[in-house]
Amino acid sequence: MTWDADAPGVLRLPSGRLVRGRGLRAPAPTGPEPTYGVYLLGHRPPPVDWEFTWLRWPDFRLPADRRQARSVLADVWRRSADERVELACAGGRGRTGTALACLAVLDGVPAREAVAYVRRHYDPRAVETPWQKGYVRKFTPPERQPEK
């Protein structure tokens, strides 16, 4: 129930997990809809027919709540094992690329290499600003809760 690896905007993480990145200004790609989406916008996203989370993230900036961002991205990483998860901002490069690079870190890519990984496998212009690059370099997974 995950994405087709060859579909537009789909990033394959080193573990084999697939996540779709896209820009909301462009028409939605043809094919199956996401089962879960995370929308990285400075304003509330329009309604969709699937479960989603709005992560307040102004254009060319960083997430408004970094602790929430770590938690949401960890959830995206978990869900991507068997769900069609998409990350999207207006253009699909800056905020989306930054979030995808953070997923790569969660998937085991060293933080200093994650931007290059996403540029190589998703979009050569992903992660647009120096502070977005710095955010990825300093990104750490949320603390794991003890097993019950």
C-alpha atoms as an extended CHARMM CRD file, in Angstrom:
* protein
*
       148  EXT
         1         1  MET       CA              0.0000000000        0.0000000000        0.0000000000  PROA      1               0.0000000000
         2         2  THR       CA              2.9700000000        2.3290000000       -0.4740000000  PROA      2               0.0000000000
         3         3  TRP       CA              3.9280000000        4.4250000000       -3.4960000000  PROA      3               0.0000000000
         4         4  ASP       CA              5.1990000000        3.2230000000       -6.8510000000  PROA      4               0.0000000000
         5         5  ALA       CA              8.9390000000        3.9200000000       -6.6290000000  PROA      5               0.0000000000
         6         6  ASP       CA              8.9270000000        5.4080000000      -10.1450000000  PROA      6               0.0000000000
         7         7  ALA       CA              5.9960000000        7.8000000000       -9.5580000000  PROA      7               0.0000000000
         8         8  PRO       CA              6.7060000000       11.5550000000       -9.7400000000  PROA      8               0.0000000000
         9         9  GLY       CA              8.1090000000       13.0470000000       -6.5320000000  PROA      9               0.0000000000
        10        10  VAL       CA              8.6580000000        9.7280000000       -4.7670000000  PROA      10              0.0000000000
        11        11  LEU       CA             11.8420000000        9.5210000000       -2.7130000000  PROA      11              0.0000000000
        12        12  ARG       CA             13.2410000000        6.1000000000       -1.8350000000  PROA      12              0.0000000000
        13        13  LEU       CA             15.0180000000        6.2030000000        1.5060000000  PROA      13              0.0000000000
        14        14  PRO       CA             17.9940000000        3.8770000000        2.0630000000  PROA      14              0.0000000000
        15        15  SER       CA             15.7500000000        1.4470000000        3.9870000000  PROA      15              0.0000000000
        16        16  GLY       CA             13.4700000000        1.1640000000        0.9570000000  PROA      16              0.0000000000
        17        17  ARG       CA             10.6770000000        3.2500000000        2.4800000000  PROA      17              0.0000000000
        18        18  LEU       CA              8.9360000000        5.4830000000       -0.0670000000  PROA      18              0.0000000000
        19        19  VAL       CA              7.6740000000        9.0010000000        0.6160000000  PROA      19              0.0000000000
        20        20  ARG       CA              6.1810000000       11.4100000000       -1.9040000000  PROA      20              0.0000000000
        21        21  GLY       CA              7.1440000000       15.0670000000       -1.8980000000  PROA      21              0.0000000000
        22        22  ARG       CA              5.2540000000       17.6070000000       -3.9620000000  PROA      22              0.0000000000
        23        23  GLY       CA              4.3090000000       21.2200000000       -4.4250000000  PROA      23              0.0000000000
        24        24  LEU       CA              0.7110000000       22.1700000000       -3.7440000000  PROA      24              0.0000000000
        25        25  ARG       CA              0.7460000000       24.8920000000       -6.4250000000  PROA      25              0.0000000000
        26        26  ALA       CA              1.0260000000       22.1950000000       -9.0980000000  PROA      26              0.0000000000
        27        27  PRO       CA             -1.8130000000       19.7980000000       -9.9150000000  PROA      27              0.0000000000
        28        28  ALA       CA             -1.7930000000       16.6180000000       -7.8670000000  PROA      28              0.0000000000
        29        29  PRO       CA             -0.0130000000       13.7460000000       -9.6070000000  PROA      29              0.0000000000
        30        30  THR       CA             -2.1760000000       11.0930000000      -11.2070000000  PROA      30              0.0000000000
        31        31  GLY       CA             -2.4520000000        7.7640000000       -9.4630000000  PROA      31              0.0000000000
        32        32  PRO       CA             -3.4030000000        6.7520000000       -5.9540000000  PROA      32              0.0000000000
        33        33  GLU       CA             -4.0630000000        9.3240000000       -3.2720000000  PROA      33              0.0000000000
        34        34  PRO       CA             -2.0270000000        9.4870000000       -0.0770000000  PROA      34              0.0000000000
        35        35  THR       CA             -3.2900000000        7.7340000000        3.0090000000  PROA      35              0.0000000000
        36        36  TYR       CA             -1.6270000000       10.4370000000        5.1240000000  PROA      36              0.0000000000
        37        37  GLY       CA             -0.2070000000       13.8570000000        4.3320000000  PROA      37              0.0000000000
        38        38  VAL       CA              1.8490000000       16.4650000000        6.1370000000  PROA      38              0.0000000000
        39        39  TYR       CA              1.4480000000       20.0080000000        4.8270000000  PROA      39              0.0000000000
        40        40  LEU       CA              4.2900000000       22.3910000000        5.5810000000  PROA      40              0.0000000000
        41        41  LEU       CA              2.6490000000       25.7800000000        5.2490000000  PROA      41              0.0000000000
        42        42  GLY       CA              2.4420000000       29.1170000000        7.0240000000  PROA      42              0.0000000000
        43        43  HSD       CA             -1.3800000000       28.9290000000        6.7950000000  PROA      43              0.0000000000
        44        44  ARG       CA             -3.9590000000       26.1810000000        7.2510000000  PROA      44              0.0000000000
        45        45  PRO       CA             -4.0410000000       23.8950000000        4.1780000000  PROA      45              0.0000000000
        46        46  PRO       CA             -7.1950000000       23.3040000000        2.1770000000  PROA      46              0.0000000000
        47        47  PRO       CA             -9.1920000000       20.2290000000        3.1660000000  PROA      47              0.0000000000
        48        48  VAL       CA             -8.2810000000       16.8490000000        1.6680000000  PROA      48              0.0000000000
        49        49  ASP       CA             -9.9980000000       13.4560000000        1.6620000000  PROA      49              0.0000000000
        50        50  TRP       CA             -7.3100000000       11.7030000000        3.7260000000  PROA      50              0.0000000000
        51        51  GLU       CA             -5.8180000000       12.0620000000        7.1730000000  PROA      51              0.0000000000
        52        52  PHE       CA             -3.3330000000       14.9130000000        7.4050000000  PROA      52              0.0000000000
        53        53  THR       CA             -1.3330000000       17.0840000000        9.7570000000  PROA      53              0.0000000000
        54        54  TRP       CA             -0.6380000000       20.7630000000        9.2730000000  PROA      54              0.0000000000
        55        55  LEU       CA              2.8760000000       21.6390000000       10.3820000000  PROA      55              0.0000000000
        56        56  ARG       CA              3.0820000000       25.4280000000       10.5800000000  PROA      56              0.0000000000
        57        57  TRP       CA              6.1600000000       26.2850000000        8.5690000000  PROA      57              0.0000000000
        58        58  PRO       CA              6.3810000000       29.6940000000        6.8450000000  PROA      58              0.0000000000
        59        59  ASP       CA              7.9040000000       29.8600000000        3.3660000000  PROA      59              0.0000000000
        60        60  PHE       CA             11.7360000000       30.0300000000        3.2940000000  PROA      60              0.0000000000
        61        61  ARG       CA             11.8550000000       29.5370000000        7.0550000000  PROA      61              0.0000000000
        62        62  LEU       CA             11.9210000000       26.7490000000        9.6380000000  PROA      62              0.0000000000
        63        63  PRO       CA              9.0770000000       24.9950000000       11.4710000000  PROA      63              0.0000000000
        64        64  ALA       CA              7.3510000000       27.2170000000       14.0180000000  PROA      64              0.0000000000
        65        65  ASP       CA              7.4960000000       24.4170000000       16.6130000000  PROA      65              0.0000000000
        66        66  ARG       CA             10.6280000000       22.3300000000       16.1870000000  PROA      66              0.0000000000
        67        67  ARG       CA              9.6650000000       19.7640000000       18.8260000000  PROA      67              0.0000000000
        68        68  GLN       CA              6.3620000000       19.1660000000       17.0280000000  PROA      68              0.0000000000
        69        69  ALA       CA              8.2330000000       18.9290000000       13.7110000000  PROA      69              0.0000000000
        70        70  ARG       CA             10.5330000000       16.1890000000       15.0750000000  PROA      70              0.0000000000
        71        71  SER       CA              7.5330000000       14.2610000000       16.3750000000  PROA      71              0.0000000000
        72        72  VAL       CA              5.5270000000       14.6150000000       13.1380000000  PROA      72              0.0000000000
        73        73  LEU       CA              8.4970000000       13.6140000000       10.9760000000  PROA      73              0.0000000000
        74        74  ALA       CA              9.1770000000       10.5710000000       13.1790000000  PROA      74              0.0000000000
        75        75  ASP       CA              5.5170000000        9.6060000000       12.6740000000  PROA      75              0.0000000000
        76        76  VAL       CA              5.8860000000       10.0910000000        8.8930000000  PROA      76              0.0000000000
        77        77  TRP       CA              8.9300000000        7.8210000000        8.9300000000  PROA      77              0.0000000000
        78        78  ARG       CA              7.0380000000        5.1100000000       10.8520000000  PROA      78              0.0000000000
        79        79  ARG       CA              3.9590000000        5.3540000000        8.6160000000  PROA      79              0.0000000000
        80        80  SER       CA              5.9970000000        5.2610000000        5.4130000000  PROA      80              0.0000000000
        81        81  ALA       CA              6.7820000000        1.5910000000        6.0570000000  PROA      81              0.0000000000
        82        82  ASP       CA              3.3030000000        0.5890000000        4.8830000000  PROA      82              0.0000000000
        83        83  GLU       CA              1.3130000000        3.7260000000        3.9890000000  PROA      83              0.0000000000
        84        84  ARG       CA              1.3090000000        6.2290000000        1.1260000000  PROA      84              0.0000000000
        85        85  VAL       CA              2.6310000000        9.3130000000        2.9130000000  PROA      85              0.0000000000
        86        86  GLU       CA              3.2250000000       12.6540000000        1.2330000000  PROA      86              0.0000000000
        87        87  LEU       CA              4.9890000000       15.8030000000        2.3820000000  PROA      87              0.0000000000
        88        88  ALA       CA              4.0880000000       19.0120000000        0.6040000000  PROA      88              0.0000000000
        89        89  CYS       CA              4.6140000000       22.7500000000        0.7130000000  PROA      89              0.0000000000
        90        90  ALA       CA              3.6690000000       25.3570000000       -1.8730000000  PROA      90              0.0000000000
        91        91  GLY       CA              6.5460000000       24.7360000000       -4.2800000000  PROA      91              0.0000000000
        92        92  GLY       CA              7.7180000000       21.2890000000       -3.1820000000  PROA      92              0.0000000000
        93        93  ARG       CA             11.4050000000       22.1770000000       -2.8110000000  PROA      93              0.0000000000
        94        94  GLY       CA             12.4290000000       24.2290000000        0.2320000000  PROA      94              0.0000000000
        95        95  ARG       CA             10.2820000000       23.0740000000        3.1260000000  PROA      95              0.0000000000
        96        96  THR       CA              9.4440000000       19.7380000000        1.5080000000  PROA      96              0.0000000000
        97        97  GLY       CA             13.1090000000       19.0790000000        0.6900000000  PROA      97              0.0000000000
        98        98  THR       CA             14.1040000000       20.0060000000        4.2350000000  PROA      98              0.0000000000
        99        99  ALA       CA             11.5200000000       17.6360000000        5.7150000000  PROA      99              0.0000000000
       100       100  LEU       CA             12.6040000000       14.8620000000        3.3220000000  PROA      100             0.0000000000
       101       101  ALA       CA             16.2230000000       15.4020000000        4.3570000000  PROA      101             0.0000000000
       102       102  CYS       CA             15.1790000000       15.0560000000        8.0000000000  PROA      102             0.0000000000
       103       103  LEU       CA             13.4390000000       11.7670000000        7.0940000000  PROA      103             0.0000000000
       104       104  ALA       CA             16.6960000000       10.6290000000        5.5160000000  PROA      104             0.0000000000
       105       105  VAL       CA             18.4220000000       11.3490000000        8.8470000000  PROA      105             0.0000000000
       106       106  LEU       CA             15.7660000000        9.2890000000       10.6390000000  PROA      106             0.0000000000
       107       107  ASP       CA             16.4320000000        6.5270000000        8.1040000000  PROA      107             0.0000000000
       108       108  GLY       CA             20.1550000000        6.4630000000        8.8960000000  PROA      108             0.0000000000
       109       109  VAL       CA             21.7140000000        8.9620000000        6.4730000000  PROA      109             0.0000000000
       110       110  PRO       CA             24.2870000000       11.0540000000        8.3800000000  PROA      110             0.0000000000
       111       111  ALA       CA             22.8700000000       14.5550000000        8.9200000000  PROA      111             0.0000000000
       112       112  ARG       CA             25.7980000000       16.1750000000        7.0970000000  PROA      112             0.0000000000
       113       113  GLU       CA             24.9630000000       14.0820000000        3.9830000000  PROA      113             0.0000000000
       114       114  ALA       CA             21.1500000000       14.2550000000        4.0550000000  PROA      114             0.0000000000
       115       115  VAL       CA             20.7060000000       17.3950000000        1.9090000000  PROA      115             0.0000000000
       116       116  ALA       CA             22.9340000000       15.9330000000       -0.8120000000  PROA      116             0.0000000000
       117       117  TYR       CA             20.9860000000       12.6630000000       -0.6280000000  PROA      117             0.0000000000
       118       118  VAL       CA             17.6690000000       14.4360000000       -1.1770000000  PROA      118             0.0000000000
       119       119  ARG       CA             19.0850000000       16.6000000000       -3.9630000000  PROA      119             0.0000000000
       120       120  ARG       CA             20.4120000000       13.5070000000       -5.6970000000  PROA      120             0.0000000000
       121       121  HSD       CA             17.2780000000       11.3730000000       -5.2960000000  PROA      121             0.0000000000
       122       122  TYR       CA             14.3900000000       13.8890000000       -5.1690000000  PROA      122             0.0000000000
       123       123  ASP       CA             15.1610000000       17.3460000000       -6.6050000000  PROA      123             0.0000000000
       124       124  PRO       CA             18.5250000000       19.0270000000       -7.2870000000  PROA      124             0.0000000000
       125       125  ARG       CA             17.1490000000       22.3150000000       -5.9230000000  PROA      125             0.0000000000
       126       126  ALA       CA             15.6580000000       20.8800000000       -2.7120000000  PROA      126             0.0000000000
       127       127  VAL       CA             16.4610000000       22.6460000000        0.5840000000  PROA      127             0.0000000000
       128       128  GLU       CA             16.6610000000       26.2710000000       -0.4830000000  PROA      128             0.0000000000
       129       129  THR       CA             18.1140000000       28.3620000000        2.3230000000  PROA      129             0.0000000000
       130       130  PRO       CA             21.2330000000       28.2490000000        4.5090000000  PROA      130             0.0000000000
       131       131  TRP       CA             19.0730000000       27.9890000000        7.6570000000  PROA      131             0.0000000000
       132       132  GLN       CA             17.1600000000       25.0270000000        6.1730000000  PROA      132             0.0000000000
       133       133  LYS       CA             20.5030000000       23.3010000000        5.5000000000  PROA      133             0.0000000000
       134       134  GLY       CA             21.6030000000       24.0960000000        9.0570000000  PROA      134             0.0000000000
       135       135  TYR       CA             18.3400000000       22.7190000000       10.4390000000  PROA      135             0.0000000000
       136       136  VAL       CA             18.9820000000       19.3950000000        8.7020000000  PROA      136             0.0000000000
       137       137  ARG       CA             22.6080000000       19.2640000000        9.9240000000  PROA      137             0.0000000000
       138       138  LYS       CA             21.3930000000       19.7340000000       13.5050000000  PROA      138             0.0000000000
       139       139  PHE       CA             18.2650000000       17.5520000000       13.1900000000  PROA      139             0.0000000000
       140       140  THR       CA             17.9660000000       14.8570000000       15.8340000000  PROA      140             0.0000000000
       141       141  PRO       CA             15.2600000000       12.2340000000       16.2200000000  PROA      141             0.0000000000
       142       142  PRO       CA             12.7930000000       12.6810000000       19.0640000000  PROA      142             0.0000000000
       143       143  GLU       CA             13.6650000000       10.8300000000       22.2160000000  PROA      143             0.0000000000
       144       144  ARG       CA             12.3230000000        7.3110000000       22.1640000000  PROA      144             0.0000000000
       145       145  GLN       CA              9.7880000000        6.4410000000       24.8250000000  PROA      145             0.0000000000
       146       146  PRO       CA             10.5460000000        3.3050000000       26.8480000000  PROA      146             0.0000000000
       147       147  GLU       CA              8.7030000000        0.1760000000       25.7060000000  PROA      147             0.0000000000
       148       148  LYS       CA              5.7950000000       -0.7970000000       27.9680000000  PROA      148             0.0000000000
